[in-house]
Amino acid sequence: MKQSSTLLAALLAAAAVVAQEGNISGPTTSKDAMHYSCDPSSCKLPDCNCASTSPPGGLSKDVVPQFILFTADDAVQDYTIDALNQVLKGRKNPNGCPVQMTYFAQIQYTNMSRVTEWFVAGNEIADHTMTHEGDPQSDQIVGNLAALNAFAGVPQSALSGFRAPYLNYTNAMLQRIAAAEFTYDSSSTSSVPVTDPNTDAFWPYTLDHGLANDCLTLQCGTSGPAIKGLWEIPMYAIFDDKGAAGPHLMDPWLDAEQMGDTSKVLGWMQNAFTDHYKNAQRQPFGIYTHPIHFASSVPGQAPQPQVVKAINDFLNWAQPQQPNGANLTSGGTGTSDDTSSPTPSDPYRPFNAAAAQLVNAVALGAAAFGATLFAL
């Protein structure tokens, strides 16, 4: 009993620490600080992709899916899986396949059997260090890979993505994960509204020409290291009624709660989704969670049904925004199920080949595209 109480206390303390993890208060980059230059005529898919607000491969936004990125961070436990099931269980993509997502897992406080179950169910497991260490060294990064493989049975080949705890990363850390042969990182922040002419809401890109996000704190473009072939999948902020002055990244419902009304977050998410889908270039839309914050079965922690409701209300609202969907797989290294010739009975089939190119070339590790809920 004493050991159980100690573990619970540690978990709740960790939850208190991460409550502010992923918070941002304003822009994290600027055009002047970016120093970024990339020639798309020489940086070509599938091995290279410039940071751009336009869809990759020269595709028109009208023929690419609107992706929703659903991720979870930190320890995997019964109650975190239960929380995720409250919002994802039973949901399907336009092609009828179950929705899948990415869990950036640490081994500290983690129930490895639940990691195994979550992976076998078709979800992606990615690296979040062994003990939740910011700007981690190689032993934290590679040690977590070894543990997830040895104790949860996740194949090394499937462990292709990384996110830095606290989103605390450096140029040197990116070089470390490249040396460990990861496919992608998803630690950077897109902090300027997607409709702003100076937005940093780039489609996923490779670091062949350096970083193009978080340039107010890190070395970007020609000022920083070029890391050939490593993909960066930015985390896209949503914004409250203050617009650019009110960004929110991870667990935005916590910010809304501190502002006195959790229900506000639904409007923030709907407005941001509309901007991504209709008013910009269909850059992916993100829902980034620490599921412990809306878990209903954490001993000593009050349930948060209002958060579960806000997430479900958003997903229930967003899915009907599009009348049809390209027949795409989700999760893993997503590909189109059908790239055959178009037929009159399926007006969206002409877009399948283009969508397949997009998913194959850009999703790769598929953390960003784990929840391909909505496609047009």
C-alpha positions in Angstrom: 0.0 0.0 0.0 2.8 2.4 0.9 4.5 1.7 -2.5 1.2 2.4 -4.3 0.6 5.6 -2.4 4.1 6.8 -3.2 3.6 6.1 -6.9 0.3 7.9 -6.9 1.8 10.9 -5.2 4.6 11.0 -7.8 2.1 10.8 -10.7 0.0 13.6 -9.3 3.1 15.7 -8.7 4.2 15.1 -12.3 0.7 16.1 -13.5 1.1 19.4 -11.6 4.4 20.0 -13.3 3.2 19.4 -16.8 0.0 21.4 -16.3 1.9 24.3 -17.9 3.9 22.2 -20.3 3.4 23.4 -23.8 2.1 26.8 -22.8 3.1 29.7 -25.0 2.3 33.4 -24.5 3.1 34.9 -28.0 5.0 34.4 -31.2 8.0 32.1 -31.0 9.5 33.1 -34.3 9.8 36.0 -36.7 10.7 36.6 -40.4 13.8 38.5 -39.3 15.0 35.8 -37.0 14.3 32.9 -39.4 17.3 33.3 -41.9 15.6 30.5 -43.8 16.1 29.8 -47.5 15.1 26.7 -49.5 14.9 26.2 -53.2 12.0 23.8 -54.0 13.5 23.0 -57.4 16.4 21.2 -55.7 14.7 20.2 -52.4 12.2 17.7 -53.7 10.0 14.9 -52.3 10.2 12.3 -51.1 13.6 13.0 -49.5 13.5 16.8 -49.0 10.7 19.3 -48.5 11.0 23.0 -47.9 9.2 24.8 -45.0 6.2 26.2 -46.8 2.6 27.2 -46.0 1.5 25.6 -49.2 0.8 21.8 -49.5 3.8 19.8 -50.5 4.5 18.5 -54.0 2.8 21.5 -55.6 -0.6 20.1 -54.8 -3.6 22.5 -54.6 -5.2 22.8 -51.3 -8.5 21.8 -52.9 -7.2 18.2 -53.5 -5.5 17.5 -50.1 -7.1 16.3 -46.9 -7.6 18.4 -43.9 -5.7 16.4 -41.3 -6.4 16.5 -37.5 -3.3 15.7 -35.4 -4.3 14.0 -32.1 -1.4 13.3 -29.8 -0.9 12.4 -26.2 2.2 12.8 -24.0 3.8 11.2 -20.9 3.2 8.1 -18.9 0.8 5.4 -20.3 -1.6 4.1 -17.6 -5.1 2.6 -17.4 -6.6 6.0 -16.7 -4.8 7.7 -19.6 -6.0 5.1 -22.1 -9.5 5.3 -20.6 -9.4 9.1 -21.1 -8.4 8.7 -24.8 -11.1 6.1 -25.4 -13.7 8.6 -24.1 -13.0 10.8 -27.1 -11.7 8.5 -29.8 -13.3 5.1 -29.3 -15.8 4.3 -32.1 -14.7 7.1 -34.3 -13.9 6.3 -37.9 -12.1 8.0 -40.8 -14.0 8.7 -44.1 -12.7 5.4 -45.5 -14.3 3.5 -42.6 -11.1 2.7 -40.8 -10.8 3.4 -37.0 -9.2 6.7 -36.0 -5.7 6.3 -34.7 -3.4 8.6 -32.8 0.2 9.0 -31.5 1.3 8.5 -27.9 4.6 10.1 -27.1 5.5 7.7 -24.2 8.0 7.8 -21.4 8.9 4.6 -19.5 8.7 6.3 -16.0 5.3 5.5 -14.4 4.2 3.6 -17.5 2.3 0.4 -17.6 4.0 -1.4 -20.5 1.1 -3.8 -21.1 -1.1 -0.9 -22.0 1.6 0.4 -24.4 1.5 -3.0 -26.1 -2.3 -3.0 -26.3 -2.4 0.6 -27.6 0.1 -0.2 -30.3 -1.5 -3.5 -31.3 -4.8 -1.6 -31.7 -3.1 0.4 -34.5 -1.9 3.5 -32.8 1.6 4.9 -33.0 4.0 4.8 -30.1 6.7 7.5 -30.2 9.6 8.5 -27.9 9.3 11.0 -25.1 12.5 10.1 -23.2 12.9 7.7 -20.3 12.2 10.1 -17.4 10.7 13.2 -19.0 13.9 15.1 -19.3 14.0 18.4 -21.2 16.7 18.9 -23.8 17.5 15.2 -23.4 20.9 13.6 -23.9 21.3 10.5 -26.1 21.0 8.0 -23.2 17.5 9.3 -22.4 16.4 9.2 -26.0 17.9 5.8 -27.0 17.2 4.2 -23.6 13.5 4.9 -24.1 13.6 3.3 -27.5 15.2 0.2 -26.1 12.7 -0.1 -23.2 9.7 0.4 -25.4 11.0 -2.4 -27.6 12.1 -4.8 -24.9 9.2 -4.3 -22.4 6.3 -3.3 -24.6 7.2 -5.2 -27.7 7.0 -2.2 -30.0 9.3 -3.0 -33.0 12.3 -0.7 -33.4 11.2 0.0 -36.9 7.9 1.4 -35.7 9.5 3.8 -33.2 10.2 6.6 -35.7 9.0 9.8 -33.9 10.1 12.0 -31.0 8.8 14.9 -28.9 10.9 16.7 -26.3 9.5 16.9 -22.8 8.3 20.4 -21.9 8.9 21.1 -25.6 12.4 22.0 -24.4 14.7 21.2 -27.3 17.8 22.6 -28.9 19.5 22.4 -32.2 21.9 19.9 -30.6 19.0 17.7 -29.6 17.7 17.6 -33.1 21.2 16.4 -34.2 21.1 13.7 -31.5 17.7 12.3 -32.6 18.9 12.4 -36.3 22.0 10.4 -35.2 19.6 7.9 -33.5 17.9 7.5 -37.0 14.5 8.9 -36.1 12.2 9.8 -39.0 10.7 13.0 -37.4 10.6 15.3 -34.5 7.4 17.1 -33.3 8.7 19.6 -30.7 8.5 22.9 -32.5 5.7 25.5 -32.2 3.7 27.2 -34.9 2.6 30.3 -32.9 1.4 32.8 -35.5 -2.2 32.5 -36.8 -2.5 30.5 -40.0 -4.2 33.4 -41.8 -1.4 35.9 -40.9 0.9 36.7 -43.9 3.9 36.1 -41.6 2.5 32.8 -40.2 4.9 30.1 -39.2 2.2 27.4 -39.7 4.3 25.4 -42.2 3.4 22.0 -43.5 5.8 19.4 -42.2 9.3 19.9 -43.7 12.8 18.4 -43.6 15.6 20.1 -41.9 17.9 19.9 -44.9 18.0 23.7 -44.8 17.6 24.2 -41.1 14.8 24.9 -38.7 12.0 27.5 -39.6 10.1 27.5 -36.2 11.0 28.8 -32.7 13.6 31.1 -34.2 13.4 33.6 -31.3 15.1 31.1 -29.1 16.9 28.7 -31.5 19.2 29.0 -34.4 17.2 28.8 -37.6 17.9 28.4 -41.3 21.5 29.2 -42.3 22.2 30.2 -38.7 21.7 26.7 -37.4 22.7 23.2 -38.5 21.2 21.6 -41.6 20.1 18.0 -40.8 19.5 16.0 -43.9 16.3 14.0 -44.1 15.0 14.7 -40.6 11.3 15.8 -40.7 10.0 18.5 -38.5 6.2 18.4 -37.7 5.3 21.7 -36.1 2.7 21.8 -33.3 0.0 24.3 -34.5 -1.4 26.7 -31.9 -5.1 27.7 -31.6 -6.1 31.2 -30.6 -8.6 32.8 -28.2 -10.6 36.0 -28.6 -7.4 38.1 -28.5 -6.3 36.6 -31.8 -2.5 36.5 -32.2 -2.0 37.8 -28.7 -3.9 34.8 -27.3 -2.2 31.6 -28.4 -2.8 28.2 -26.8 -0.9 25.0 -27.6 -1.1 21.9 -25.4 -4.2 21.2 -23.2 -5.9 24.5 -24.1 -8.8 23.6 -21.8 -6.4 24.2 -18.8 -6.0 27.8 -20.0 -9.7 28.2 -20.5 -10.3 26.9 -17.0 -7.8 29.4 -15.6 -9.8 32.1 -17.5 -12.9 31.0 -15.7 -14.8 29.1 -18.4 -13.7 25.7 -19.9 -16.5 25.9 -22.5 -14.6 28.7 -24.3 -12.1 26.2 -25.7 -14.7 24.8 -28.1 -15.1 28.1 -29.8 -11.3 28.6 -30.0 -10.9 25.1 -31.6 -13.8 25.7 -34.1 -12.4 29.0 -35.2 -8.9 27.7 -35.7 -10.1 24.7 -37.6 -12.2 26.9 -39.9 -9.1 29.0 -40.6 -7.0 25.9 -41.4 -9.6 24.3 -43.6 -11.3 27.2 -45.3 -9.2 30.3 -45.0 -5.6 29.1 -45.3 -3.8 26.2 -47.0 -5.2 23.3 -45.0 -2.1 23.0 -42.8 -2.8 20.2 -40.3 -4.8 21.1 -37.2 -3.6 19.9 -33.8 -5.1 18.6 -30.6 -2.2 18.0 -28.2 -3.0 16.4 -24.9 -1.8 15.2 -21.6 -4.7 12.7 -21.0 -4.1 12.7 -17.3 -5.8 16.1 -17.2 -9.1 14.8 -18.4 -9.0 11.2 -17.1 -12.0 10.3 -15.0 -10.4 7.5 -12.9 -7.2 9.0 -11.4 -7.4 8.5 -7.6 -7.6 11.8 -5.7 -8.3 13.8 -8.9 -11.8 15.1 -9.7 -13.2 14.0 -13.1 -13.2 16.5 -15.8 -16.4 15.7 -17.8 -16.5 19.3 -19.3 -13.1 18.7 -21.0 -14.2 15.4 -22.4 -17.4 17.1 -23.6 -15.5 19.9 -25.3 -13.3 17.5 -27.2 -16.2 15.3 -28.3 -18.3 18.4 -29.2 -15.4 19.6 -31.4 -14.8 16.3 -33.2 -18.6 15.8 -33.6 -18.8 19.3 -35.1 -15.7 19.1 -37.3 -16.4 15.8 -39.1 -19.6 16.9 -40.9 -17.8 20.0 -42.2 -16.8 17.9 -45.1 -19.4 16.0 -47.1 -17.0 13.3 -48.4 -13.6 12.0 -47.8 -10.7 10.7 -49.8 -10.3 7.0 -49.0 -7.1 7.2 -47.0 -5.6 5.0 -44.4 -4.6 6.5 -41.0 -1.7 6.0 -38.7 1.6 4.3 -39.5 3.1 5.2 -42.9 -0.3 6.0 -44.3 -1.1 5.3 -48.0 -4.1 5.6 -50.1 -6.2 2.4 -50.2 -7.1 3.0 -53.8 -5.1 5.0 -56.4 -6.9 3.5 -59.4 -8.5 5.6 -62.2 -11.3 7.9 -61.4 -14.9 6.8 -61.9 -18.1 8.9 -62.1 -19.5 7.2 -59.1 -16.7 8.4 -56.9 -16.0 12.1 -57.5 -13.2 12.1 -54.9 -11.3 9.2 -56.4 -9.3 11.5 -58.8 -7.7 13.0 -55.7 -6.6 9.6 -54.3 -3.3 9.5 -56.2 -2.4 13.0 -55.1 -3.5 12.3 -51.5 -1.4 9.1 -51.5 1.6 11.1 -52.6 1.0 13.6 -49.9 0.6 11.0 -47.1 3.5 8.8 -48.2 5.9 11.7 -48.6 5.0 13.8 -45.7 3.3 11.7 -43.0 6.1 9.1 -42.9 6.2 8.5 -39.1 2.5 9.6 -39.1 2.5 11.3 -35.7 1.1 14.3 -37.4 -1.4 12.3 -39.4 -2.3 9.7 -36.9 -5.9 10.9 -36.7 -6.8 11.4 -40.4 -10.4 12.2 -39.5 -11.4 14.6 -42.2 -10.4 14.7 -45.9 -11.6 16.5 -48.9 
